[in-house]
Amino acid sequence: MERRRTVYMDHAATTPVRPEVVEAMLPYFSERFGNPSSLYALAREAEEAVEEARGRVAAAIGANPEEVFFTSGGTEADNWAIKGTAAANQRKGDHIVTSAIEHHAVLHPCRALEKQGYRVTYLPVDEFGRVEPGSVEEAITDKTVLVSVMTANNEIGTVQPVRAIAKVAHDHKIPFHTDAVQAIGAFPADVDDMGADLLAISAHKFGGPKGTGALYIRRGTRIGTFMDGGAQERGRRAGTENVPGIVGLGRAIELVTADIPGKAARIAAMRDRLIRGILEAIPDTRLNGHPTERLPNNVNVAFRYVEGESILLLLDALGVAASTGSACTSASLEPSHVLTSCGLPPEHAHGSLRLTLGPGNTDADVDYVLEILPGVIGRLRAMSPLRGAT
């Protein structure tokens, strides 16, 4: 089949910057280039833009503007939440509770803290990737200083019971952090409803620019500074503000959180048609993640007898951009830690495919993927030594 235009189905990795966001950002690269920390009119104009964006982020998550701090992205926000909370609570304890399927932006800071003498409990998940709130209760000790569980998983799309988990943490007077990077725009993410004391956001996951994010810090939460230097972000995160990026984040979150139910329903309908079509057309295929409690745009399936990297290469040749749980492209042959934590054998986890939809996708895109994918899997299985060995 001839290659057609690119069908982009990797929105969990990144999203195109929306035209309205680009338009909002452009003046702050040129005529409105002032440093928000200076005192003259040009600087005040930049400062006002930053504060307007802060207000937009706060409104989108049900927070107060003074509880929103801008960062270089979700990774910095997660690192700040974890390392900053640990540093500020050293006298209380040295124990953190998180899950085995967190993003590396959470897992790696936790492992770094372990090297410094902290203790971390990595909670198991069920076959669908869900954390049981009761397991959080069992893991907490009198030395626990933070519970961190993501709102929704970036690979398999499973949505966690964060409200129940936060209640367990709060019953023990422990702050609760959640990586909400994949959740913004998928469903309302209200910090009070979720029970979040710390919440991480990344602009490029919902139509904003790369390199810009935010950390929500509930008033009264004990947390250390992460970047030392100037007095920016009320003395808690040093460094000259990325004004264009911050403006873009503010505009993007305003756009993506407008009419969430309507947009989510449209995306979920395409998601469900993709899942149904793949499972019906291709045997020896498994849906990864929770069947219903999942992000409206996430499809993650595992095909037996094939390698995820090979699937991606053939799909790319046919004009489809997707992702896989296999880490073959990152100098590691280890399968996805998320999928293996859900109980998939490594050989099955290596054959995973993630398709994540966005507002630009159409029913025609779904039709095209359902048209070509059975042939791709069939071709790979015909060449696979794994099939003949089982």
CORMO-V246298 format. One record per pair of residues at least 24 apart in sequence whose C-alpha atoms are under 7 Angstrom apart, sorted by the first residue. I is the first residue (numbers start at 1). GAP is how many residues later the second one is. Records with the same first field share a line. If there is no record, write none. Layout:
I = GAP + GAP
This chain:
2 = 316
3 = 314 + 315 + 316
4 = 314 + 315
5 = 314
6 = 313 + 314 + 315
7 = 312 + 313 + 314 + 358
8 = 312 + 313 + 314
9 = 312 + 313 + 346 + 347 + 348
10 = 311 + 312 + 313 + 345 + 346 + 347
11 = 345 + 346 + 347
12 = 142 + 170 + 193 + 344
14 = 190 + 191
15 = 189 + 190 + 191 + 192
16 = 191
17 = 190 + 191 + 192
18 = 189 + 190
21 = 187 + 227 + 230 + 231
24 = 223 + 224
25 = 219 + 222 + 223
28 = 215 + 216
29 = 215
46 = 197
49 = 198
50 = 193 + 196 + 197
53 = 193 + 194 + 197
54 = 196
56 = 194 + 198
57 = 193 + 196
60 = 193 + 194 + 197
61 = 128 + 129 + 130
62 = 128 + 129
63 = 128
67 = 149 + 150 + 151 + 152
68 = 146 + 147 + 148 + 149
69 = 145 + 146 + 147 + 164
70 = 143 + 144 + 145
71 = 141 + 142 + 143 + 144
72 = 139 + 140 + 141
73 = 128 + 129 + 138 + 139 + 140 + 141
74 = 107 + 126 + 127 + 128 + 139 + 140
75 = 30
77 = 123 + 137 + 138
78 = 27 + 28 + 101 + 122
79 = 26 + 27 + 30
80 = 146
81 = 117
82 = 27
83 = 26
84 = 139 + 140 + 141 + 142
85 = 137 + 138 + 139
86 = 59
87 = 137
88 = 134 + 135 + 136
89 = 56
92 = 51
93 = 50 + 51 + 52
94 = 24 + 25 + 49 + 50 + 51
95 = 24 + 25 + 48 + 49 + 50
96 = 24 + 25 + 48 + 49 + 50 + 51
97 = 24 + 25 + 42 + 49 + 50 + 51
98 = 24 + 25 + 49 + 50 + 51
99 = 24 + 25 + 50
100 = 24 + 241
101 = 236 + 237 + 240
102 = 48
124 = 217
125 = 216 + 217
126 = 216
127 = 215 + 216
128 = 160 + 161 + 162 + 214
129 = 29 + 160 + 161 + 213
130 = 28 + 30
131 = 29
133 = 31 + 32
136 = 29
137 = 31
145 = 29
146 = 28 + 29 + 30
147 = 28 + 29 + 30
148 = 28 + 29 + 30
149 = 28 + 29 + 30
150 = 28 + 29 + 30
151 = 27 + 28 + 29 + 32
152 = 28 + 30 + 31
154 = 28
156 = 132 + 133 + 142 + 144
157 = 132 + 137 + 138 + 141
158 = 131 + 132 + 135 + 136 + 137
159 = 134 + 135 + 136
162 = 32
163 = 31 + 32
166 = 29 + 30
181 = 24
185 = 71 + 72 + 75
186 = 74 + 78 + 109 + 110
187 = 73
197 = 24
203 = 46
206 = 46 + 50
207 = 45
208 = 40 + 41 + 44
209 = 36 + 39 + 40
212 = 33 + 34 + 37
264 = 32
267 = 29 + 30 + 90
268 = 28 + 29
270 = 93 + 96
271 = 25 + 26 + 27 + 28
274 = 92
275 = 24
277 = 93
278 = 92
281 = 93
282 = 92
297 = 59 + 60 + 61
298 = 57 + 58 + 59
299 = 55 + 56 + 57
300 = 52 + 53 + 54 + 55
301 = 51 + 52 + 53
302 = 46 + 47 + 49 + 50 + 51
303 = 45 + 48 + 49
304 = 44 + 47
305 = 76 + 79 + 81 + 82
306 = 45 + 74 + 75 + 78
307 = 43 + 44
308 = 42 + 43 + 44 + 45
311 = 65
314 = 62
322 = 32 + 33
323 = 30 + 31 + 32
324 = 28 + 29 + 30
325 = 24 + 25 + 27 + 28
326 = 24 + 26
